[in-house]
């Protein structure tokens, strides 16, 4: 059922070619409308699907030094995740829906999952998503920061996340883009994108639902057998990989560039049906799923 108080969106600037598998599989398993934030020219080149709508970027300024209009967002995509953070800030500031739900475009849906997010928000939770471990993380486990990271509750991943717009702290702050981007606050270390926003909200008594592992408390590990994780094939950095191939001058670390391009190479081979001539990401479990994927039913063959 479509609801006017919910915005579901994804973004694809300079990489809209990756969207058809995402949109087709989403449409197969969901009746909700989904909005695509992109340039109009890129969106117009996508295959027409019911319930897929263009999300225009509204003109907005957080401050003179922290612009979130279309020109600044497009420019930000030349600097890693800055463009994405500016876009999220623009949406949080300007949209008026009660719930905002974000989905990564490099995802394939194998079943319906959005109702789990909506039900969590309707039940009174402020943030709903899959668990991003802090205490049980597998990196940054030594050094001064490790002790402080251990004290944080788990965050939530942003590849599938829903939140109440009113629960975002300091929505009009000139630092909102920085917090969304995951830049370290002055007082404590964080792990990833959007974590500072979540932790600020938690200090204001916001409530989090880890939909993959709701009964494991604030510090635990994800449940890989949960419905929400079994109902998707998830990649990482696919859009970035395509963007790096199109624009080799984009600033990023060599390691991330190589990872992103190899991830896009794997995605392209199995989901876009062409090989880009780069080495594919080594991920046997992911590749095994892709080999079993039926792109008519968007289910895994037995």
N, C-alpha and C positions, 0 to 999 in steps of 0.2 A: 504494500500500500504506500502510495506517495504521500509524503507529509510536507507541508509548507514550512515547518519549523526545523527542517533538517537540510543541511547542505553536504552533499557527498562530492568530493573532488579529487582529481589527480592533476599533475602538471607535466608538461613535456615541451620545453623550449629547446629548439634546435635538435630535437630528437623524436618528433611525432611519428616517425616511421615505426617505432617500437610499439605503438599503441594498439594496432588491430588485435593481437592475441589477448591482450588485457581486456579490451572492450568487448570482444566477442564472447570471451569466457565469462565476464561479468554479466553480460546480457543474458547468457544461457541460464544462469543460476539465480538471477535477481530480477525483480520488477521495479526497483528503485531507479529514478533518474540519476545520472552521473554527469558532473560537469568537468570539462577539460580546460584547464588554464594553459594557454599557448598563444602563439601569434595567430591572427585570423587566417593568414595565408596557409599556415601549417594545418590548422583545423579544417579548412575547406578542402584539403587534399585527402582527408580521411574518408574511409568508406562510410556511407550513411547507415546509421543504426538507430532504431527507435530508442528514445529516452537518453540519448547522448547529446549533451548540450554544451555550447561554448560558454566559457566563463570569462567575461571581459574583466580586465584589470581597471579598477576605478582609480581616477586621479586622487592621490592622497599624499600628504606629507606628515611624517611623524615629527620631523623638525627640518630645518634648512640643511642640516648636515647628515640627515639620515632619511633620504627619500625612498619612497616605496611606490612610485608611479611606474608606468610601463617601461619608460626609457631606462630608469635606474635598475629595474628588475632584469631587463634584457642584458644590460651591461654587467650585472652581478653574476650572470651565468658564465662569464669569462673568468670568474674568480672562485672556482669550486662551488660550495654550497651557499655562497652569499646571495645569489639570485633566488634560490629556493626560500631562504630565510626572509628576504624582502617580500616575496610573494605571500608567504604565510602571514607576515605582519600586516600586509595590505588586506588580506581576507579577514583576519581577526578584527581589524579596525573598522572595516567598512560593511561587512555582511551583517545582517540582522537576524539570521536564523538562530534558534536556541542552541542547536547542536551542530557542531562542525566535525565532519568525518573525513579523514584523509586516507587515501590508498596509493601505494607506490605503483607506478605504471609498468614496472618490470615484474609483474605478478600474473600468474595464471590461476584462475579459480576452478576448482574441481567440485565445488558444492556451494551452497548458500552460507554466508558468514555474517552479513551485515546485521541481521536480526540480533545476533549476540551482542553487538555493540550498542544498538538502539535499546535493547532490553536492559542492559546495564545502566545506561544513562537514565532511562525511565524509572529505574529502581532507586535513583538518588545518587549514583556515583558521578563524580565530576570528570574523571579521566578513565577511559577504558581502552585496554590494548593488551598485547602480549608482553611477557616479563622480560626485562633487560637486567640481568643480575649485576649486583654490585659486590656484595660480600663474596659471592661464589663465581666471580669473573675469572677468566683465565689469563689475564694480562695485567700489567702494572701491579704486580703482587709484591714488589719490594720497594724500598725507598720511603721517603717521608710522606708522599701522597698516599701510599697504600693504606696506611692506618686511618687516614681521614676518609678515604673512599669506602673502607669497610663499615664505617658508621652510617652511611646513607642507606635508606630503604631502596629496594629495587626500583628502577625507572621502567618506562614502557617504550617499546619499539615504535617507530613512526611509520613503518611500512603499512600498518593497519592500526589506526588510532582514532578514537572519538573523544570529544571533550565538550563541556559546556562553555560557550563563549564567555559568559560572565565570570567563569572561574579562572580566566587568564589574568594574572595580577598585572597591574600597571599597563593596561592595554595601550595607552597613549604615550608611554615612556619612550624617549629617544633611544633607550637601550634595548627595546624589545627585539629588534632584529638581531642584535648581538646575543641576547639570551636564547632566542630560537636557534641560532646557528650553533649553539653549544660552546661558545667562547667562555673560558673559565671566569667565573665571578672572582672578585678580589678575596673573598673570605674562605672559599673552599674549592677543591678540585671537583671536576665532573668527568664523565666518560664520553658523552656523545651529544648529538643534535637534540635540542629541545629539553635536555635534562635540567638546565637551570630554571626554565619556566615551571616544570613540574615541581621541583624542590621548593621554589618560592610559593607555589600554590599549597603544597603540603604544610608549610609553616603557617598557612592561614586556615588549616583544618580541612582542606579539600580531601575527598575520598577517592581512592584508586581501586579499580577492579582489574586484576590480572586474569583475562578470560581464558588463558591456556592453563592456569593453575590457581584457581580462586581460593583453594583451601590450604595453601602452603604458606600463608603469612607474608609479611613484608620483606623477608630476606630468604630466598630459596633459589630453586632452579626451574627453568621452564619444563613443561610436560610435553614432550614431542609427540605423544600419542593423543593429545587433545584434538577435538573436532576442528578447532580453528586453525591449527597447524597442519593437520592432515588434509584440510580442504583447499590447500593452495600449493602451488609450486612457486617458490620465492627465489628471486635472484637478488643481486646487489650490484649497483653501479653500472647497470646496463646503459641507461641514458647518458651517463657521464662518458662511458666508453665510446659511444657513437659521437658524442659532442667533441671528444678529444680527436677523433679521426677527422671530423669535419674542420676542426679549428686547432691545429697542432700548437698554436701559440698560447693556448689557455694555460694559466698558471696553476700548477699543482705539483705534488711530489712525484718523482719518477716511479716509486713503488706503487702508488695509487693509480697512476696512469696505466702502468702495465697490467695491474689487476683489472681495472675497468675495461680495458680493451679486450682482454682475454674473456671476461664475463660476457661482453657483447658478442664476441665471436661464438661462444657456446649458444647464447640466446638466438643469434641469427641463424646458425646452422640448423637448429631443430624447430624454431618457431617462425622464422621468416623464409626458410628454405633456400638460403644461399650462404656460401662460405666467404668470409672476407679476406682470407689469406693470412690471417694471424693465428697464432697458437691459441687453442681453446682452453678455458679454465679447467683445471684438473679437479673434478668433483664427481667421483663415480656414482654416488647415491643420486645426485641431481640428474646426471646423465641417464641413469637407469629409468628414472621417472619419465624423462622426456622421450625416451624410446618407446614407452608404453602409452604415451598420450594420444588419445583419439581427438583430433581437432574438429570433428563434427559434433560429438557429444560433450566434449571437454570433460572427459572422465579418463581414468587410467584403465587400460585393458587388463583383464585378468590373466 
